[in-house]
Amino acid sequence: MKKALIIIDHGSRFKAANDMIFDVVKMLRDKNKDIIIEGCHMELAPPDIATTFVKCIDQGATHIIAQPFMLSPGRHSTSDIPQLVDDIARKFPDVSYEVKPHFGTHEKITDILFDNCGL
């Protein structure tokens, strides 16, 4: 099974905000070269979820993990993103997939916050 990880942010009208997800993707790729790692935006800017899902399949992915790059369990992370992933995944019945939850209460968030604040 060839795995792929798609990191999905909201998307913005501001280029700098959109570019950040690809900085995160680069950091993830530097840490793990064994899986396909791509980034995309839920809306407002390319690439979108469907395009990125297909890109992963074109690179040989047979299992795709979609991770919303979001802290809170809002509508986008709990409803919109899972629906958009489901919509494209239905077209590829031989590819398994999962949508992970937001990560705002992950225990390592506290370390990140303290580190960012110099504490």
C-alpha positions in Angstrom: 0.0 0.0 0.0 1.4 3.4 -1.0 0.3 6.1 1.4 -0.3 9.8 0.7 -0.9 12.6 3.1 -2.8 15.7 2.0 -2.6 18.7 4.3 -5.7 20.9 3.8 -6.0 24.5 4.9 -8.9 26.9 4.4 -7.4 28.9 1.5 -7.2 32.7 1.3 -7.2 35.6 -1.1 -3.7 36.4 0.2 -0.8 34.7 -1.5 1.4 34.6 1.6 -1.4 32.8 3.5 -1.8 30.3 0.7 2.0 29.7 0.4 2.3 28.7 4.1 0.8 25.3 3.6 3.5 24.5 1.1 6.1 25.4 3.6 4.5 22.9 6.0 4.4 20.3 3.2 8.2 20.8 2.6 8.9 20.4 6.3 6.9 17.2 6.4 8.6 15.9 3.2 12.0 16.5 4.8 11.0 14.4 7.8 9.4 11.5 5.8 10.4 10.6 2.3 8.5 7.3 2.3 5.0 8.7 1.7 3.5 11.1 -0.8 2.8 14.5 0.9 0.8 17.3 -0.8 -0.9 20.4 0.3 -4.1 22.1 -0.9 -6.8 24.6 0.0 -10.4 23.9 0.8 -11.5 27.0 -1.1 -10.5 30.4 -2.5 -7.2 29.3 -4.1 -5.7 26.4 -6.1 -5.0 23.6 -5.8 -8.2 22.3 -4.4 -8.9 19.0 -2.7 -10.1 17.1 -5.8 -7.1 18.1 -7.9 -4.7 17.2 -5.1 -6.4 13.8 -4.4 -6.0 12.9 -8.1 -2.4 14.1 -8.0 -1.7 11.7 -5.2 -3.3 8.8 -7.2 -1.2 9.8 -10.2 1.9 9.4 -8.0 0.8 5.9 -7.1 -1.1 6.4 -3.8 -3.5 3.6 -2.9 -4.4 5.0 0.6 -4.9 8.7 1.1 -5.0 10.4 4.5 -6.6 13.9 4.5 -5.6 16.1 7.4 -7.3 19.4 7.9 -4.7 22.0 9.0 -7.1 23.4 11.5 -7.2 23.7 15.2 -10.9 23.8 15.9 -13.8 21.4 15.3 -15.6 23.9 13.1 -17.8 23.4 10.1 -14.9 23.2 7.7 -13.0 20.5 9.6 -16.0 18.4 10.6 -18.3 18.7 7.6 -17.0 20.6 4.5 -13.6 19.0 4.1 -14.9 15.4 4.8 -17.6 16.0 2.2 -15.2 17.3 -0.4 -12.9 14.4 0.1 -15.8 11.9 0.0 -17.0 13.5 -3.3 -13.7 12.9 -5.1 -12.9 9.6 -3.4 -16.2 8.0 -4.8 -14.7 8.3 -8.2 -11.8 6.1 -7.2 -13.2 3.0 -5.5 -9.9 1.2 -5.5 -8.2 3.9 -3.4 -8.9 3.8 0.4 -8.9 7.1 2.3 -9.5 8.6 5.7 -10.1 12.1 6.9 -8.4 12.9 10.2 -9.9 15.3 12.8 -8.7 18.8 13.7 -5.6 18.8 16.0 -6.3 21.7 18.4 -6.3 19.5 21.5 -3.3 17.3 20.6 -1.0 17.2 23.6 1.9 18.6 21.6 0.1 21.9 20.9 1.0 23.0 24.4 4.7 22.5 23.6 4.3 24.5 20.4 2.5 27.3 22.1 5.1 27.6 24.9 8.0 27.4 22.5 6.5 30.0 20.2 6.0 32.3 23.2 9.5 31.7 24.6 8.2 30.0 27.7 
